[in-house]
Amino acid sequence: MIDMQGEGMVNTGHQSFFTYRTREFVAPYLESIMARGAGGTVLDVGCGGSAMGFEVLQEGFFDLVLTDVSTEIIDIMRERFAGDARVRVEVADCRQMTFLPDGAADVVVDKGTLDALSGDDHKRDMLRECAR
Ligand SMILES: C[S@@+](CC[C@H](N)C(=O)[O-])C[C@H]1O[C@@H](n2cnc3c(N)ncnc32)[C@H](O)[C@@H]1O
C-alpha cells in the first residue's frame, strides 16, 4: 500500500520517498518571474499526464505548450485540453523541439523529464533546447 504522508512524501511500507514536487513548491520562483511582467508562454517538456504546466499557466501566463515524446500521452492531453485555445499540445523530443522558434517560451517546466534521460549528452541537449 502506498500512503501519502503530506506534501512530497510517499511511504511504500518499506521506505519513504520524496515524490515530484507540487505547484506550491515552484510558486516562489514564479512570483519572481511574474514580477518582471505578467504574461508569456509556458512550456512543459515531457509533460506526461501532469497538471503542473496547466497550473503554472493559471498563475497569469497567456498560453501553454505541452510536449512529450509519447504519442499515447499526447493524445490524452490533446483530448483533455481540446477547446482551450491557450493550450497547444505537441509530440516532441525535448532534445530537439524544432517546431518552436528561439525565445518561444518564457518559462519552462520540467518535472521528472531530465531525470528520465540517460546520459549527459542527452541531458545537455535538452537543457540547450530549453534555454534557447
Ligand atoms: C517521469 S515522467 C514525468 C511526467 C510528468 N512531467 C509528470 O510530472 O508527471 C517523464 C516523462 O518524460 C517523457 N520523456 C522521456 N524522454 C523524453 C524525450 N526525449 N522528449 C520528451 N519527453 C520525454 C516521458 O514520456 C514521460 O512522460
The ligand as a Tripos MOL2 file, in Angstrom:
@<TRIPOS>MOLECULE
LIG
   27    29     1     0     0
SMALL
NO_CHARGES

@<TRIPOS>ATOM
      1 C1          8.9390   10.7580  -15.0560 C.3       1 LIG1
      2 S1          7.8140   11.1620  -16.3620 S.3       1 LIG1
      3 C2          7.2630   12.7550  -15.7960 C.3       1 LIG1
      4 C3          5.9780   13.1700  -16.4680 C.3       1 LIG1
      5 C4          5.3910   14.4930  -15.9730 C.3       1 LIG1
      6 N1          6.2730   15.6140  -16.1970 N.3       1 LIG1
      7 C5          4.9820   14.4120  -14.5060 C.2       1 LIG1
      8 O1          5.4410   15.2130  -13.7110 O.co2     1 LIG1
      9 O2          4.1800   13.5300  -14.1740 O.co2     1 LIG1
     10 C6          8.9290   11.5740  -17.6960 C.3       1 LIG1
     11 C7          8.2270   11.9870  -18.9730 C.3       1 LIG1
     12 O3          9.2310   12.3460  -19.9110 O.3       1 LIG1
     13 C8          8.8440   11.8760  -21.1860 C.3       1 LIG1
     14 N2         10.0540   11.7700  -21.9890 N.ar      1 LIG1
     15 C9         11.0610   10.8710  -21.8850 C.ar      1 LIG1
     16 N3         12.0130   11.1220  -22.7940 N.ar      1 LIG1
     17 C10        11.6030   12.2180  -23.4860 C.ar      1 LIG1
     18 C11        12.1570   12.9690  -24.5530 C.ar      1 LIG1
     19 N4         13.3330   12.6520  -25.1080 N.pl3     1 LIG1
     20 N5         11.4610   14.0310  -25.0210 N.ar      1 LIG1
     21 C12        10.2660   14.3730  -24.4710 C.ar      1 LIG1
     22 N6          9.6840   13.6880  -23.4550 N.ar      1 LIG1
     23 C13        10.3540   12.6310  -22.9720 C.ar      1 LIG1
     24 C14         8.1470   10.5590  -20.8990 C.3       1 LIG1
     25 O4          7.3020   10.1570  -21.9650 O.3       1 LIG1
     26 C15         7.3910   10.9030  -19.6210 C.3       1 LIG1
     27 O5          6.1030   11.4110  -19.8860 O.3       1 LIG1
@<TRIPOS>BOND
     1     1     2 1
     2     2     3 1
     3     2    10 1
     4     3     4 1
     5     4     5 1
     6     5     6 1
     7     5     7 1
     8     7     8 2
     9     7     9 1
    10    10    11 1
    11    11    12 1
    12    11    26 1
    13    12    13 1
    14    13    14 1
    15    13    24 1
    16    14    15 ar
    17    14    23 ar
    18    15    16 ar
    19    16    17 ar
    20    17    18 ar
    21    17    23 ar
    22    18    19 1
    23    18    20 ar
    24    20    21 ar
    25    21    22 ar
    26    22    23 ar
    27    24    25 1
    28    24    26 1
    29    26    27 1
@<TRIPOS>SUBSTRUCTURE
     1 LIG1         1 GROUP 0 **** ****
